[in-house]
Amino acid sequence: MSKLPNISTSIFTTMSQMANEYQAINLSQGFPNFPVDQKLKDIVIKWTQEEIHQYLPMSGYPSLLEKIAKLTQDSYQRKVNPSTEILITAGATQGIFAAIQALVHTNDEVIILDPSFDSYEPSVLLGKGKPIRLELNEDFTPNWEAIAAAMNSNTKMIITNNPHNPTGKIWTENDFNQLELLLDLYPNVIVLSDEVYEYITFENKHISAHHRPKLWNRTVCVSSFGKSLHITGWRIGYVVAPESLMIEIKKVHQSLIFSINSIAQYAINDYIDVVKVSELGNFYQQKRDFFRSLMQETKFELFPCEGTYFQVASYGHFSNENDLDFVKKLVTDFGVATIPLSPFYDKGKDVKCIRFCFAKDDETLIKSAERLMKL
Ligand SMILES: Cc1ncc(COP(=O)(O)O)c(C=O)c1O
């Protein structure tokens, strides 16, 4: 019998395959299509010639751990201990999985806010926890009344994602205040704060769990070098957690993967000194504005986009099709691959919205909009 009977191939894989099959423009999966920084490529070439090809320490290359601690200090004014509070992981995905396996016990309830990233629920189910899926409000802000009503003595974890995939929504001070008030009532609840788009926010700055000292002793913060350095294929990220939680997470990590690719760690250790992640917001803001201006010429209604490189749009006012059929038609008849929102919801609820990834060069964005205008 399957351990995950209701889970099938992810929508990201399905849509990227369809994009290849029909040679459509791929605005589905969240990755950039522009070249990686030449400086980073040169650093990789240099390191491949050195004798750095064997296992690194389980938690990560010590120098890179120190640089992550410095980045956390510079970005959030939070001091973390590089040897006890940071773990380098095979992308955020593995950090999330390891944290859930380590910290969620049989029948523990884990609150997931929908629409939600597709790795959360399977990770909870494999850890024998109970996913409690709650919808965000219509404007995609957290529904604090519903969250408060769902919390009880069985709640072990709440998974938050800010900036949010797929909606591009970011949390406010008030959201953090509400969370902290609730957590005061439930001292054993852990926060898994997925912040892979932490450096991609626009008019309003990202507020991180790292900014909130009250959360530090109970929060696992998840970051992704894939997202922050435009290298999603390298599969590298990290988690920051208090030592008491990290001890448990490392027990899972060492059985799952032991340690992360040495060349990637050496290369990022050098590159992090020359790259300015703080400029990522401006970089993607230009792309967002450009894409949104192009999309004004189409029939889609665009939701606000405060962060991430995703734009959500609704089509319910001009088509009744379910979102899976709708995105398939966009590929086959119009040559543009996108992501439907239903796979992000419990039981595939269809809200007649789709997601575009605008981490693409201008030419790709222009061509996509031209095709979508024909709808
Ligand atoms: C919200 C969210 N969390 C986690 C991940 C996984 O990140 P990584 O590629 O570093 O595993 C993604 C990737 O798209 C994401 O959108």
The ligand as an SDF file (V2000), in Angstrom:
LIG
                    3D

 16 16  0  0  0  0  0  0  0  0999 V2000
    7.5950   28.3380   -0.8700 C   0  0  0  0  0  0  0  0  0  0  0  0
    8.7200   27.4710   -1.2840 C   0  0  0  0  0  0  0  0  0  0  0  0
    9.3680   26.7730   -0.3510 N   0  0  0  0  0  0  0  0  0  0  0  0
   10.3990   25.9820   -0.6710 C   0  0  0  0  0  0  0  0  0  0  0  0
   10.8190   25.8440   -1.9690 C   0  0  0  0  0  0  0  0  0  0  0  0
   11.9590   24.9250   -2.2800 C   0  0  0  0  0  0  0  0  0  0  0  0
   13.1490   25.6310   -2.4300 O   0  0  0  0  0  0  0  0  0  0  0  0
   14.4920   24.8640   -2.8860 P   0  0  0  0  0  0  0  0  0  0  0  0
   14.5350   24.9210   -4.3770 O   0  0  0  0  0  0  0  0  0  0  0  0
   15.6090   25.6240   -2.2420 O   0  0  0  0  0  0  0  0  0  0  0  0
   14.3780   23.4640   -2.3780 O   0  0  0  0  0  0  0  0  0  0  0  0
   10.1650   26.5460   -2.9740 C   0  0  0  0  0  0  0  0  0  0  0  0
   10.5660   26.3580   -4.3860 C   0  0  0  0  0  0  0  0  0  0  0  0
    9.8810   26.7210   -5.3150 O   0  0  0  0  0  0  0  0  0  0  0  0
    9.0870   27.3830   -2.6300 C   0  0  0  0  0  0  0  0  0  0  0  0
    8.4260   28.0820   -3.5560 O   0  0  0  0  0  0  0  0  0  0  0  0
  1  2  1  0
  2  3  1  0
  2 15  2  0
  3  4  2  0
  4  5  1  0
  5  6  1  0
  5 12  2  0
  6  7  1  0
  7  8  1  0
  8  9  2  0
  8 10  1  0
  8 11  1  0
 12 13  1  0
 12 15  1  0
 13 14  2  0
 15 16  1  0
M  END
$$$$
